[in-house]
Amino acid sequence: MAAAAARSKVVSTLRHLQSGAGACPCHSHAHSHAPTASSFSSLLKYGRQYASGNESTDYAFEMAASNIRFGPGVTREIGMDLNNIKAKKVAVYTDGTIAKLHPLKAVMESLDHNKVNYVVYDKVRVEPTDGSFKAAIDFARQHNPDAFVAVGGGSVMDTCKAASLYSSHPEADFLDFVNAPIGKGLPIKKALKPLIAVPTTAGTGSETTGTAIFDYEPLHTKTGIAHRALKPYLGIVDPDNTRSMPAQVHASSGLDVLCHALESYTALPYNERSPRPADPILRPAYQGSNPISDVWSLHALRMVVKYLPRAYKDPSDHEAQKQMLLASTFAGIGFGNAGVHLCHGLSYPISGLNKNYRHPGYQVDHALVPHGVSVSLTAPSVFRFTAPACPDRHIDAAAAFGADPAHIKPSTAGEVLAEKLTAFLEELDVPNGLSGLGFDSSMIPELVEGALPQHRVTKLAPTREPAAEQLAKIFENSMTNY
């Protein structure tokens, strides 16, 4: 009977997919007919049968994600993992704060117990720069490990990815693999050494992705390196490792999850992205929204709405912390293949141009706008702007915040979502727009100038790449949010 029941569920799912085969990814499905109680079934029901596009746009998407192991206390297995891949010398990367806390201690105890030979680099910079990347790369080239371990948040994992990449390419110039137009954006053709990522924040999802982000100081903006080859061999996702996060770190890292989910779900469909790659190796990691990423991203969004306020307000709510860590990984799988767009593209100059603001809860010796804060401050304005391109997806997002989709008109989708986002940000005590960081309207030209080179992500907006005057308007409307 169990086998028959399982077959029945499979057949039912296939019928749902077939019945939604005519649905356009961005511009159709009637929300008044879609059940809101069962989000996964609803998503399958309207399918996402993407049109084939024309010969100048892509016609395929790829899914790539790291192996993931989840469970309380699973960090103790990392020494066995390294022995299983026959690692002879391991480089462990972390930052100065995590170096004093439980997560690194748990990793080192496992390495010692399993007699793994390792060296530790604990000088990773929170919100890394090209300079801090280069210092980490020099350490890897000096020690020549055959495996890497990253213990920390996104800054640590991204720094470790860069160290692994350039240690395998000793002949490469630093800008060779950096995203165009700042760098050359060359494809990675050599095999990299295995990297095991142990996240200590519930935010970046970097344990699943092939992306490494940093501040490029000569231009006062963020950029990155993006390629599937960078994704970790294994992500060890252990809820015990996020227990030491201060409340503000819970909030800011969780806001990164929020924007990962929102942006990837509303991104330009993969088959509308151009140019079509002449070789599969040239297909970008960020491909546009697609039927598989949709599932991960929308579910992650609902988890963030439910659990982030709880994790922020109650440090003893370990269930909320665990669920946010899962949401981070889910969103990482979603956006790691679909991509992000305007919130992230506009966040890079916000961080790069910050001179004085230091966010509470972060123990650093330099001005710092946490990445999750910088991406969230423009979100209400961004989704007002993008909603006309795919109102139904913005209605889905508003419904995740509790709005009734049956009572949202396509013409008001952006405003409803923006109102929900604004209330959510205020509940988490996020600074009141860019003015809360010390920006004013006189700095908008610099912010726009810093955002324009980010077309790797801004061109994935459902509106397609905005003009400079449109970016300026989004920044202006983001000066205050509530």
Secondary structure as the mmCIF struct_conf table of DSSP 4:
data_model
#
loop_
_struct_conf.conf_type_id
_struct_conf.id
_struct_conf.beg_label_comp_id
_struct_conf.beg_label_asym_id
_struct_conf.beg_label_seq_id
_struct_conf.end_label_comp_id
_struct_conf.end_label_asym_id
_struct_conf.end_label_seq_id
HELX_RH_AL_P HELX_RH_AL_P1 ALA A 2 SER A 19
TURN_TY1_P TURN_TY1_P1 GLY A 20 GLY A 22
TURN_TY1_P TURN_TY1_P2 PRO A 25 HIS A 27
HELX_RH_3T_P HELX_RH_3T_P1 HIS A 31 HIS A 33
BEND BEND1 ALA A 34 ALA A 34
BEND BEND2 THR A 36 ALA A 37
HELX_RH_AL_P HELX_RH_AL_P2 SER A 39 LYS A 45
TURN_TY1_P TURN_TY1_P3 TYR A 46 TYR A 46
TURN_TY1_P TURN_TY1_P4 GLU A 55 SER A 56
BEND BEND3 THR A 57 THR A 57
STRN STRN1 ASN A 67 PHE A 70
TURN_TY1_P TURN_TY1_P5 PRO A 72 GLY A 73
HELX_RH_3T_P HELX_RH_3T_P2 VAL A 74 GLU A 77
HELX_RH_AL_P HELX_RH_AL_P3 ILE A 78 ASN A 84
TURN_TY1_P TURN_TY1_P6 ILE A 85 LYS A 86
BEND BEND4 LYS A 88 LYS A 89
STRN STRN2 VAL A 90 ASP A 95
TURN_TY1_P TURN_TY1_P7 GLY A 96 THR A 97
HELX_RH_3T_P HELX_RH_3T_P3 ILE A 98 LYS A 100
BEND BEND5 LEU A 101 LEU A 101
HELX_RH_AL_P HELX_RH_AL_P4 HIS A 102 HIS A 113
TURN_TY1_P TURN_TY1_P8 ASN A 114 LYS A 115
STRN STRN3 TYR A 118 VAL A 124
HELX_LH_PP_P HELX_LH_PP_P1 ARG A 125 ARG A 125
BEND BEND6 VAL A 126 GLU A 127
STRN STRN4 THR A 129 THR A 129
HELX_RH_AL_P HELX_RH_AL_P5 ASP A 130 HIS A 143
BEND BEND7 ASP A 146 ASP A 146
STRN STRN5 ALA A 147 GLY A 152
BEND BEND8 GLY A 153 GLY A 153
HELX_RH_AL_P HELX_RH_AL_P6 GLY A 154 SER A 167
BEND BEND9 SER A 168 SER A 168
TURN_TY1_P TURN_TY1_P9 PRO A 170 GLU A 171
HELX_RH_3T_P HELX_RH_3T_P4 PHE A 174 ASP A 176
BEND BEND10 PHE A 177 VAL A 178
HELX_LH_PP_P HELX_LH_PP_P2 ASN A 179 ASN A 179
TURN_TY1_P TURN_TY1_P10 ALA A 180 ILE A 182
BEND BEND11 GLY A 183 GLY A 183
HELX_LH_PP_P HELX_LH_PP_P3 LEU A 186 ILE A 188
BEND BEND12 LYS A 190 LYS A 190
HELX_LH_PP_P HELX_LH_PP_P4 ALA A 191 PRO A 194
STRN STRN6 LEU A 195 PRO A 199
BEND BEND13 THR A 201 GLY A 203
TURN_TY1_P TURN_TY1_P11 SER A 206 THR A 208
BEND BEND14 GLY A 210 GLY A 210
STRN STRN7 THR A 211 TYR A 216
HELX_RH_3T_P HELX_RH_3T_P5 GLU A 217 LEU A 219
TURN_TY1_P TURN_TY1_P12 HIS A 220 HIS A 220
STRN STRN8 THR A 221 ALA A 226
HELX_RH_3T_P HELX_RH_3T_P6 ARG A 228 LEU A 230
BEND BEND15 LYS A 231 LYS A 231
BEND BEND16 TYR A 233 TYR A 233
STRN STRN9 LEU A 234 VAL A 237
HELX_RH_3T_P HELX_RH_3T_P7 PRO A 239 THR A 242
TURN_TY1_P TURN_TY1_P13 ARG A 243 SER A 244
HELX_RH_AL_P HELX_RH_AL_P7 ALA A 247 TYR A 265
TURN_TY1_P TURN_TY1_P14 THR A 266 THR A 266
BEND BEND17 ALA A 267 ALA A 267
HELX_LH_PP_P HELX_LH_PP_P5 LEU A 268 LEU A 268
STRN STRN10 PRO A 269 PRO A 269
HELX_RH_3T_P HELX_RH_3T_P8 TYR A 270 GLU A 272
BEND BEND18 SER A 274 PRO A 275
HELX_LH_PP_P HELX_LH_PP_P6 ARG A 276 PRO A 277
BEND BEND19 ALA A 278 ASP A 279
HELX_RH_3T_P HELX_RH_3T_P9 PRO A 280 LEU A 282
BEND BEND20 ARG A 283 ARG A 283
BEND BEND21 ALA A 285 ALA A 285
STRN STRN11 SER A 289 SER A 289
HELX_RH_AL_P HELX_RH_AL_P8 PRO A 291 LYS A 313
TURN_TY1_P TURN_TY1_P15 PRO A 315 SER A 316
HELX_RH_AL_P HELX_RH_AL_P9 HIS A 318 ALA A 338
HELX_RH_AL_P HELX_RH_AL_P10 LEU A 342 LEU A 353
BEND BEND22 LYS A 355 ASN A 356
STRN STRN12 ARG A 358 ARG A 358
TURN_TY1_P TURN_TY1_P16 PRO A 360 GLY A 361
BEND BEND23 ASP A 365 HIS A 366
STRN STRN13 LEU A 368 LEU A 368
HELX_RH_AL_P HELX_RH_AL_P11 HIS A 371 SER A 376
TURN_TY1_P TURN_TY1_P17 LEU A 377 THR A 378
HELX_RH_AL_P HELX_RH_AL_P12 ALA A 379 THR A 386
HELX_RH_3T_P HELX_RH_3T_P10 ALA A 387 ALA A 389
BEND BEND24 CYS A 390 CYS A 390
HELX_RH_AL_P HELX_RH_AL_P13 PRO A 391 ALA A 400
TURN_TY1_P TURN_TY1_P18 PHE A 401 GLY A 402
HELX_RH_3T_P HELX_RH_3T_P11 PRO A 405 HIS A 407
HELX_RH_3T_P HELX_RH_3T_P12 PRO A 410 THR A 412
HELX_RH_AL_P HELX_RH_AL_P14 ALA A 413 GLU A 427
TURN_TY1_P TURN_TY1_P19 LEU A 428 ASP A 429
BEND BEND25 ASN A 432 GLY A 433
HELX_RH_3T_P HELX_RH_3T_P13 LEU A 434 LEU A 437
TURN_TY1_P TURN_TY1_P20 GLY A 438 GLY A 438
HELX_RH_3T_P HELX_RH_3T_P14 SER A 441 MET A 443
HELX_RH_AL_P HELX_RH_AL_P15 ILE A 444 ALA A 451
TURN_TY1_P TURN_TY1_P21 LEU A 452 PRO A 453
HELX_RH_AL_P HELX_RH_AL_P16 HIS A 455 THR A 458
TURN_TY1_P TURN_TY1_P22 LYS A 459 LEU A 460
BEND BEND26 ALA A 461 ALA A 461
TURN_TY1_P TURN_TY1_P23 PRO A 462 THR A 463
BEND BEND27 GLU A 465 GLU A 465
HELX_LH_PP_P HELX_LH_PP_P7 PRO A 466 ALA A 467
HELX_RH_AL_P HELX_RH_AL_P17 ALA A 468 ASN A 477
TURN_TY1_P TURN_TY1_P24 SER A 478 SER A 478
BEND BEND28 MET A 479 MET A 479
#
